[in-house]
């Protein structure tokens, strides 16, 4: 992994490894808006989070924050359970 490159960096040449995002030569941590999508980069270290809940917000399997209504699966839940994010019924 190259820490001087800005933008997306993967730990593997075939993109199967961990994703990081660099800005001004520094790894990003916390919430970051990138080209219209919101991502979370774990603290410490900066690896991109995916398929989990952070601060009451849900990340899809592609790492993007789920902002619309849809089903998601979390990596912490090994049961294979899917969760619905959004309103089930208006009151």
C-alpha positions as semicolon CSV with decimal commas, in nm:
position;residue;x (nm);y (nm);z (nm)
1;X;0,000;0,000;0,000
2;X;0,135;0,341;-0,095
3;X;0,076;0,620;0,155
4;X;0,163;0,902;-0,087
5;X;-0,116;0,834;-0,336
6;X;-0,443;1,025;-0,301
7;X;-0,775;0,848;-0,362
8;X;-0,875;0,483;-0,322
9;X;-0,604;0,229;-0,239
10;X;-0,647;-0,148;-0,197
11;X;-0,402;-0,374;-0,014
12;X;-0,416;-0,633;-0,296
13;X;-0,343;-0,593;-0,668
14;X;-0,670;-0,770;-0,757
15;X;-0,874;-0,538;-0,527
16;X;-0,969;-0,828;-0,297
17;X;-0,803;-0,674;0,009
18;X;-0,885;-0,391;0,243
19;X;-0,983;-0,050;0,101
20;X;-0,840;0,280;0,225
21;X;-0,891;0,638;0,108
22;X;-0,602;0,885;0,109
23;X;-0,628;1,262;0,099
24;X;-0,322;1,491;0,098
25;X;-0,109;1,179;0,150
26;X;-0,287;1,086;0,474
27;X;-0,523;0,794;0,537
28;X;-0,883;0,900;0,602
29;X;-1,063;0,800;0,924
30;X;-1,421;0,857;1,034
31;X;-1,704;0,965;0,801
32;X;-1,612;1,092;0,454
33;X;-1,825;1,211;0,160
34;X;-1,671;1,095;-0,169
35;X;-1,836;1,175;-0,502
36;X;-2,189;1,190;-0,360
37;X;-2,161;0,884;-0,133
38;X;-2,079;0,867;0,237
39;X;-1,829;0,611;0,369
40;X;-1,691;0,525;0,712
41;X;-1,321;0,456;0,765
42;X;-1,240;0,272;1,088
43;X;-1,041;0,434;1,367
44;X;-0,755;0,375;1,410
45;X;-0,603;0,260;1,084
46;X;-0,849;0,388;0,827
47;X;-0,978;0,062;0,676
48;X;-1,316;0,108;0,504
49;X;-1,613;-0,023;0,701
50;X;-1,886;-0,226;0,528
51;X;-2,198;-0,428;0,610
52;X;-2,229;-0,294;0,963
53;X;-2,384;-0,023;1,181
54;X;-2,175;0,276;1,293
55;X;-2,312;0,563;1,501
56;X;-2,670;0,452;1,424
57;X;-2,605;0,457;1,049
58;X;-2,581;0,149;0,829
59;X;-2,312;0,064;0,574
60;X;-2,397;-0,159;0,280
61;X;-2,173;-0,435;0,143
62;X;-2,008;-0,182;-0,091
63;X;-1,914;0,039;0,205
64;X;-2,158;0,320;0,122
65;X;-2,392;0,454;0,389
66;X;-2,744;0,325;0,332
67;X;-2,954;0,640;0,288
68;X;-3,260;0,491;0,125
69;X;-3,493;0,210;0,223
70;X;-3,346;-0,134;0,167
71;X;-3,235;-0,459;0,327
72;X;-2,882;-0,492;0,469
73;X;-2,681;-0,774;0,626
74;X;-2,426;-0,697;0,898
75;X;-2,091;-0,869;0,925
76;X;-2,116;-0,894;1,305
77;X;-2,432;-1,104;1,279
78;X;-2,310;-1,447;1,168
79;X;-2,668;-1,578;1,151
80;X;-2,719;-1,447;0,798
81;X;-3,001;-1,223;0,920
82;X;-3,103;-0,932;0,697
83;X;-3,230;-0,604;0,843
84;X;-3,461;-0,348;0,685
85;X;-3,340;0,013;0,695
86;X;-3,619;0,266;0,648
87;X;-3,981;0,317;0,743
88;X;-4,196;0,005;0,751
89;X;-4,516;0,202;0,809
90;X;-4,589;0,570;0,830
91;X;-4,770;0,677;1,146
